[in-house]
């Protein structure tokens, strides 16, 4: 298996979730130990694991670089539940266009919460897909930032909260670069439209959720956008998370930069 480029890969091409164990399949103990993780297998033995296929493959190379490997996702015990709109968008998107649900909707699915806002990250003609989704779902399309290829679709549900679907180009060369550039690890997870049960989690956000921990994606996260300090405090309060010490220190350091954030934001 070659190193996987997350900007182009199609998880359904190699995700293996057999319903019946095979002779060289991972053991039930491994399935439980690595639930929600990507693993690299050599002869049914786990030789590397990570939050993405690429991380699992890289982790296996130190000891098994000459062997034939299979990378697969170990499903969690409880399937993730998403808005029915996810399937609608999958049906509308071109089959050869990798589209990923990212951010808060994935976090809330792990927490068993519902959400009315869906964020999608992709490469290709982002605004064309947003307009296509709006047309098919009878929503309103708004170009939020044509230069950075960001569009929004608003769906009005009578008697209910409206739903917003945001479509944006990768901020970086690929999906993993996009996720690593986000604010906190719990907001830096994704699933592909064609494999919504296979979590992509390069920064360890799922483990942080389990530990009830709020942690920045990188040491520069708050310098890049000081408003993330306030967002972090809000998230910690709303989800009952503990802000880890390094993140708390970075918040104190970056707090003076809040003065340069626009009043509108």
N, C-alpha and C positions, 0 to 999 in steps of 0.2 A: 504494500500500500504506500503510495507516494505521499509526501507531506501535503496535507489538505489545505487548499486556499479557501478561506471562509467567505471570500467575496464571490466565489463562483460555485461552490459545491452544492450538490443537491442531496440532502441527508438520506432521502429514500433510496438512493442508489446503493448505500452500503450499511444502513442501520439494520441490525439483525435482532429481532425480538421473538425468538422461536417459542411457540406455545408448548412444545414438548422438548425436554432436554435431549441433546444429541450426545454421542459418546465423547466428543471433544468440546462440548458446550461448557460454560462456566457452571460451577457447582451452585446449589441453592445457598450455601453459606456465602459464596462470593456475590451472588445476586443481592443478598440482604446487606452485605458489608458495603457494596458499591452502588446501592440504589440511588438513582438520580445523578450518576456520574458516567462519563465515557471511559471505557477501558480498552486496552490493547491486549489481545489474546494470542498466545502461541500454544497450540495444541490443547486449547481449553483452559490454560493457566493464565491468570491475570499477570501481565508483566509490566503494566504501566497504566496509570489512570490520570484523569484531569477533568477540567470543566468544559473542554471542547475536544473534538476529535484530534485536532492538531496537538493539543497539550498531551493527550494520552499517547499519541504516536511518538512524540518527542521523549516522553518519560520512559518509553520502552527501549529507546535506542542504545542506552548505555550498556545494557546487558544482552540485548537480543537483536542487535542491528543486522545480523546476517540471516535471521529467520523470517519466514513468511508470516505476516501478522494480519489479524482481523480486528478492525476497530468497530465497536458497537456501543450502544447506549443501554445502560441497565435501568429499566423502568422503575419508577418509584412505586411504592405499595398502593398509593392512592392516585388515580389519574388526575391530571390538571383539568379544570373546568373553565372554559373561556366563553365569552359572549358568542351567541350564534352568528354574529356578524363576521367572525373570523372565517367561518366556512364560506360565507357569502363572498368575502373578498377573495378567498382562494379560488372560487369558481370563476370570478371575473378576471383575475390576473392571468396574463399569458403563462402557459405551463413551463416555458423555458426561462422565466424571469424569477430568480430567487428573491423572495420577499420575506422579511422577518418582522414578527411582532416583538417590540422591545419595550423596556422600561417598566413603568408602573403597572401596566396590565399584567405582565408576567409576575411581578412581585405579588400583586394582589391574588393572582391565581394560586400561588404557593401558599398564601395565607387563607385561602378559601373565601376571599372577599370578591364582590362584584364590582365592576367599574364601568363607567360610561364614556371613558376616553381610551381610544386605542391608538398607539403610535407605531408606525411601520417604518422600517429602514430598508433601503434597497439601492441598487445601482441601476443605471439605465434611464429611460424616460419617465422620471418620477411624476412630473406634473400631468403627463398624458394618462398615467394610470389613475391618478387622483380624479381627474375629470371623468374617466371611464367609470369608476366606482360611483361617483355622484350621479351620473346618468342612469346607471343600472338600478341604483337604490332609491332614486327619486329625491336625492339630497341637493344641497346647495354647495357649490365649489368656490373656494376662495384661495387665490394664490398668496400665501403668506410672505414668501421670499423667493422671487423667481430667479434671482442671482444664485442663491444657495439651493435652489430646487426643493422648495418646501411648500406643500399645498395642504389645505384642510377641506374636509367634507363634513357638513353639518346635517344631521338627520333629526327632524322634529317628530317626536312621538306625542300625539295628543294625550293630555292627562298625565304624562310622564316626563322625566328629565330627557332633554335632547341628548344625542350622542354625537361625539366629535371623533373623527378619524383623521389623524395627521400622517402625511406621507413625506418623507425626507430622504435625501441622498445621504450615503455614508459620509460621516465626518471623518475623513481619513481614507486610507487605501482600501480598506475592507471592513467587514463587520466587526472583527475583534478590535481593530483600531478605533472604530466608532464607540464600542462599548467601554473601552479603557479610558476614553476621553470624557466620559460622563461624570456625574457628581459623586454618587455613593454606590458602593458595590451592590446594594439591594435594588438599585435602579439600573444596573448594568448587566441584565440578563435578557436572553432572547429565545424565541422558538421560531423555526421555519414554518411557513404556512403549510407545506406538504409533510411536516413531521412535528405537529404541535406538542407531542408528549416528550420529545427529546430536547431537554434543556441545554442551552448554550450559556455557560457561566464562567468566563475566563478569569474573573476577579474574585470568585468565591462568595458571591452574594447569597446563595442558598444557605451556606453554612453560617453566615452572619445573621440571617433571619432566624435560624434555629437557636443561635446563641443570643438573640435579641440584642444585636450589636449594630451600631451605625458606624461605618468606616468609609473614608474617602477612597476613591479609585486610585488616586495618585497624589504625591506630595504637592503637586501644583494645582489640584482640582479647585481649591478655593481662591487661589491667586488668579486663575483663569476667569472666574466669575464669582466675585464676592457675595452676590445674592444667594449663592448656595449655602452660606452660613445660616441665613434665616430659614431656608428650605429645610436644612438639616435639623434645626431646632423644632420646626413644625412636624417633621416626620417622626422625630424621637418622641414627641409628646403624643401624637396621634396613634402611633403604633406601639407605644410603650417600649422604646428601645433605649439602651444605654449608649451614649456617645463614647467611643473608646478614647483613651488618653491621648494618643498621637493626633487624632482628629480634633479633639478638644483644644489641643495646643495650637494646631494650625488655624482653628477658628479664631483664637485670641490674636494670633499674628496677623491674620487677614482682615480682622474687624475694621481697622481704620479705612480700608479701601471701600467700605460700604458707601462712603461719601461720594464716590465717583459713579455710583449706580444711578441711572435716571429715576426721577420721581415716579414716572409711569410704571416702571417695573416694580 
